Amino acid sequence: MKKTLFLLTLILIFALAACGGNGGAPTESGTVQNDDGTYTTTVSVLGMTCQRCVTAVDRALMAVDGVNSVSINLRRNSMIVEHEAYVDIEDIRLIVILEGFRME
């Protein structure tokens, strides 16, 4: 029993490391205005460990009116959101939290 638990723990550790885990350096957060009047916001997102996490947040954010694209990098714990001026970053933060993650 103890050996099985130990092996499962090792598998989990290796799986988290393989899909990004939380080992990336913090991302410089900020928002810049693009030439076309849209905005690009870069933030740190913590707690994502796999593609399923990415897909959940991506789908939730893409359902928001005014969000044009979402790009998430597990290794860097970063997310880039291209959006219209009327999209409130706090709404994005709330969606990330509701999906079970932290945004900085």
C-alpha positions as CSV (number, residue, x, y, z in Angstrom):
1,M,0.0,0.0,0.0
2,K,2.8,2.5,1.0
3,K,4.8,1.5,-2.1
4,T,1.7,2.1,-4.4
5,L,1.1,5.5,-2.7
6,F,4.7,6.5,-3.2
7,L,4.7,5.5,-6.9
8,L,1.4,7.4,-7.5
9,T,3.0,10.5,-5.8
10,L,6.1,10.2,-8.1
11,I,3.9,9.8,-11.2
12,L,1.9,12.9,-10.2
13,I,5.1,15.0,-9.6
14,F,6.5,14.0,-13.0
15,A,3.1,14.6,-14.7
16,L,3.0,18.1,-13.2
17,A,6.5,18.8,-14.3
18,A,5.9,17.5,-17.8
19,C,2.8,19.8,-18.4
20,G,4.3,23.0,-17.0
21,G,3.4,22.9,-13.4
22,N,4.1,26.2,-11.6
23,G,7.8,26.3,-12.3
24,G,7.9,29.3,-14.6
25,A,9.1,32.7,-13.6
26,P,6.5,35.4,-12.9
27,T,5.3,37.3,-16.0
28,E,5.6,41.0,-16.3
29,S,1.9,42.1,-16.2
30,G,0.5,45.0,-18.2
31,T,-1.8,46.3,-20.8
32,V,-0.8,48.1,-24.1
33,Q,-3.0,49.7,-26.7
34,N,-2.5,48.2,-30.2
35,D,-2.6,50.3,-33.4
36,D,-6.1,49.1,-34.3
37,G,-7.5,50.4,-31.0
38,T,-7.7,47.0,-29.3
39,Y,-5.7,46.2,-26.2
40,T,-3.3,43.4,-25.3
41,T,-3.1,42.5,-21.6
42,T,-0.4,40.2,-20.3
43,V,-0.8,38.6,-16.8
44,S,0.5,35.8,-14.6
45,V,-1.9,32.9,-14.1
46,L,-1.1,30.5,-11.3
47,G,-2.4,27.0,-10.7
48,M,-2.7,25.6,-14.2
49,T,-1.0,22.3,-14.7
50,C,-2.3,20.8,-18.0
51,Q,-4.0,21.4,-21.3
52,R,-7.4,20.8,-19.8
53,C,-6.8,23.8,-17.5
54,V,-5.8,25.9,-20.5
55,T,-8.9,24.8,-22.5
56,A,-11.3,25.7,-19.6
57,V,-9.9,29.2,-19.2
58,D,-9.7,29.8,-22.9
59,R,-13.3,28.7,-23.5
60,A,-14.6,30.8,-20.6
61,L,-12.7,34.0,-21.7
62,M,-13.6,33.6,-25.4
63,A,-17.3,33.6,-24.4
64,V,-16.8,37.2,-23.1
65,D,-18.0,39.9,-25.5
66,G,-15.0,41.9,-26.6
67,V,-12.3,39.2,-26.0
68,N,-10.7,38.6,-29.4
69,S,-8.0,36.0,-28.5
70,V,-6.4,34.2,-25.5
71,S,-2.9,32.7,-25.4
72,I,-1.8,30.8,-22.4
73,N,1.8,29.5,-21.7
74,L,1.9,26.9,-19.0
75,R,5.7,27.0,-18.7
76,R,5.8,30.7,-18.1
77,N,2.5,30.8,-16.1
78,S,1.4,33.6,-18.5
79,M,-1.7,34.6,-20.3
80,I,-2.1,37.2,-23.1
81,V,-5.6,38.4,-23.8
82,E,-6.4,40.6,-26.8
83,H,-9.5,42.6,-26.1
84,E,-11.6,45.6,-26.9
85,A,-11.3,48.8,-24.7
86,Y,-14.6,48.1,-22.9
87,V,-13.5,44.8,-21.5
88,D,-12.6,45.2,-17.8
89,I,-9.5,43.4,-16.6
90,E,-11.3,42.7,-13.3
91,D,-14.0,40.7,-15.3
92,I,-11.2,38.6,-16.8
93,R,-9.7,38.1,-13.3
94,L,-13.1,37.0,-12.0
95,I,-13.5,34.4,-14.8
96,V,-10.0,33.0,-14.1
97,I,-10.9,32.7,-10.4
98,L,-14.2,31.0,-11.1
99,E,-12.3,28.5,-13.3
100,G,-10.2,27.7,-10.2
101,F,-7.0,29.6,-10.8
102,R,-5.2,32.8,-9.7
103,M,-4.3,35.8,-11.8
104,E,-1.7,38.4,-10.9
